[in-house]
Amino acid sequence: MNNQRNVNKILKSRSTLEGAGVRLERVFGYHEVPLFDPFLLLDHFGSDNPDDYLAGFPWHPHRGIETITYMLEGDVEHEDSLGNKGVITNGDVQWMTAGSGIIHQEMPHRSEGLMQGFQLWANLPAKNKMMHPRYRDIKKEEIPEFAVNEKVQVKIISGNVNGTIGPVQDIVTDPEYIDVTIKPDGTFKHPVKEGHTVFAYIFDGAGFFDNKQKEITSKGSVVLYADGDFVEIYTKDKPVRFLLISGKPIGEPVAWNGPIVMNTENELRIAFQEYRNKTFIKHK
């Protein structure tokens, strides 16, 4: 590791309403394509007011993408057209590959207290857009969590930290998804693949995300890195917690409308026509 990645851009999340009226923070999305390729969208939902989240995300389709839901607090019930049904709760992850098409709903269970988590959308290459859908329910106990050193704690959903590998593997965009906490006066140095898109989303505390930038103190900031083969994040008098996410860019045209992402407008038109005609589901 001899080529440190520097911060290329810093963006701030913005409040929005999604689903049936869920209030959340849009970290990045439609307007940032293709900056975060292969990633399309990251939402951070977090509120202790049930009115902000109880409406949930009733039945809706997806095609051409993967959706990754990571819960920090609260319970969400998932049900889909493949017959999967279950509840993801504190520390759990749901990694859903929509592929050729899936219809699902995600409904909060909690009627009081804090509900907090993230949903990330990852694009699929044209050759995989119509792949067989699949659903992975990863429980908290399956996700490695350990101290890298006395100052750094990590949870590995996907990827490799010091030889420990996360449970989500065999994903076409070769992603890493790591939840990192650094105590005051700590440093986390991590190798990343050159050419891959790498970003960090800061949702608690403050830290330095390269050796040139000032301390980032704004909760809800996302740091997009320039190229290189490692990142180094450190703290001074405050702790920080962030998601470190990377993946192999696809570099293909993006045609995006709502919950469906294809390569051409004609493919989008066909997808919505099939949804209306009830021929959307290709794989049972």
C-alpha positions, 0 to 999 in steps of 0.5 A: 500500500503506497498510494493513499486515496485523498478525498475527491468530493464531500456531499451532504445528505438531504431530507426527503420522503419516500415509500408511503411517507417515510421521512429519511435522509438521502445521502446520494441518489439520482442526481449523483449518477454516475459519481458513485458507480456501481452504487445508485442510492444511499438512504439513512432513516433514523427517527424516534417519531413513529409518524416518520416511519410507520407508513413504510414501503408497501408492495412495489417492484424492482428490476436491474438492481440490488437493495441492501438494508442494514438495521441499527435499531428497530424491526422491519418485516420483509415479504416478497414475490419469491415467497420470502418472509421475515423480520430484520432487526438490530444489526441484521442485513437484508441483501436482495438481488432483484435481477429480472424482477421482484415485488416486495414490501418492507414494513416497520414493526415498531410503534414507538422508539427509535428506528434507524438504518440504511438502504443502499442500491447497487446497480447490476451490469447489463449481462446480469440485469435479468439474472434470477432474483435472490434474497439473503437474510443475514443475522447479526450473529453472522456478521464478524465484529471485532477490534482491529486495534485498541481504538478501532472496531469494525463490523464486516458485512461484505469484504475483508479486514485483516483476513476476516471476511464478511458473510456476503460474497459472490456479488458481481460488483465485488463490494466491500461494506464495513461499519467502522467505529474509531475512538478518539486518537485512533487510526484505521488504515485499510487497503482498497482495490485501485479503480474501485469506487470508494466512499465513507458515510459519516453518521456519528462523530467527527474525523479526518478522512485523509491527511489533507482535509480538515476534520469533517464534523457534519453528521450526514456527510458522504466522502467520495475518494479519488483513486488509490490503493488504501484509505486512512481515517483518523480521529483526534479528540472525538470518536467517529462512526461511518460506513466504508463502502466500495465496489467495481464500477460498471461504466454502462448507461443508466436508465432509471425510473423509480424502483427500476434501473435498466440500461435503456429507456426502451427497457424501462418502458417494457419493465413498467408495461410488464408490471401493469400487465402482470407479466413482470415476474420472470422467475418463481 
